[in-house]
């Protein structure tokens, strides 16, 4: 009987062979390589930090920062590469949740025995 590590490695290999996972990794790499998108993502993260600070300190610039953030976020998330990436991310997440449910059901069956 294979040990837990062997089973985990086989499961990992099977998941990495899934077309959705391959496509997800491909789009993830494309986004990282795309300088404009990488810069946009950094800008969004900085705006998030600025927004949080403005909210905590009840800053008058909060509304302006909030508008900037939402505009930057919309532009980023509406880019075709990001749209595909986010769809694939959801598909991969669903796949992982399915695997988790199967494992949990198997564990529950073993416990009941």
C-alpha positions in Angstrom: 0.0 0.0 0.0 1.4 3.4 -1.0 2.3 5.8 1.8 0.7 9.3 2.2 3.6 11.1 0.6 3.4 8.9 -2.5 -0.3 9.5 -2.8 0.2 13.2 -2.4 2.8 13.3 -5.1 0.5 11.3 -7.5 -2.4 13.7 -6.7 -0.1 16.7 -7.3 1.0 15.2 -10.7 -2.6 14.5 -11.7 -3.7 18.0 -10.8 -0.8 19.6 -12.7 -1.7 17.5 -15.7 -5.3 19.0 -15.7 -5.9 21.3 -18.7 -7.5 24.0 -16.5 -4.4 24.0 -14.2 -2.0 24.2 -17.1 -4.0 27.1 -18.6 -4.2 28.8 -15.3 -0.4 28.6 -14.8 0.0 29.9 -18.4 -2.1 33.0 -17.8 -0.5 33.5 -14.4 2.9 33.6 -16.1 1.7 35.9 -18.9 0.3 38.4 -16.3 3.7 38.4 -14.4 5.6 39.0 -17.7 3.2 41.8 -18.8 4.9 44.9 -17.5 1.8 47.1 -17.7 -0.3 44.6 -15.9 2.4 44.0 -13.2 2.6 47.8 -12.7 -1.2 48.1 -12.5 -1.3 45.4 -9.9 1.3 47.1 -7.8 -0.6 50.4 -8.1 -3.8 48.7 -7.0 -2.0 47.3 -3.9 -0.6 50.7 -3.0 -4.0 52.3 -3.5 -5.5 49.7 -1.1 -2.9 50.6 1.5 -3.6 54.3 1.0 -7.3 53.7 1.2 -7.0 51.8 4.5 -4.8 54.6 6.0 -7.2 57.2 4.8 -10.2 55.4 6.3 -8.4 54.8 9.6 -7.4 58.4 9.9 -10.7 59.8 8.6 -8.8 61.5 5.8 -10.6 63.9 3.5 -8.9 62.3 0.5 -10.7 59.0 1.1 -13.4 59.5 -1.6 -10.8 60.6 -4.2 -8.6 57.6 -3.3 -11.6 55.3 -3.4 -12.5 56.5 -6.9 -8.9 56.1 -8.1 -8.8 52.6 -6.6 -12.0 51.5 -8.3 -11.0 52.9 -11.7 -7.6 51.1 -11.5 -9.2 47.9 -10.3 -11.8 47.9 -13.1 -9.2 48.6 -15.7 -7.0 45.7 -14.4 -9.8 43.2 -14.0 -11.3 44.0 -17.4 -8.0 43.3 -19.2 -8.5 40.2 -21.4 -5.6 38.3 -19.8 -6.9 39.0 -16.3 -10.4 38.0 -17.3 -9.2 34.7 -18.5 -6.9 34.3 -15.5 -9.7 34.9 -13.1 -12.1 32.5 -14.8 -9.4 29.8 -14.8 -8.6 30.6 -11.2 -12.2 29.9 -10.3 -12.3 26.7 -12.3 -9.1 25.5 -10.6 -10.5 26.4 -7.2 -13.6 24.4 -7.9 -11.4 21.5 -8.9 -9.5 21.7 -5.6 -12.7 21.9 -3.6 -13.9 18.8 -5.4 -10.7 17.0 -4.5 -11.0 18.2 -0.9 -14.5 16.9 -0.7 -13.5 13.5 -2.1 -10.7 13.2 0.4 -12.9 14.3 3.3 -15.6 11.8 2.3 -12.9 9.1 2.1 -11.6 10.0 5.5 -15.2 10.0 6.9 -15.8 6.5 5.5 -12.5 5.2 7.0 -13.4 6.7 10.4 -16.8 5.1 10.3 -15.3 1.6 9.8 
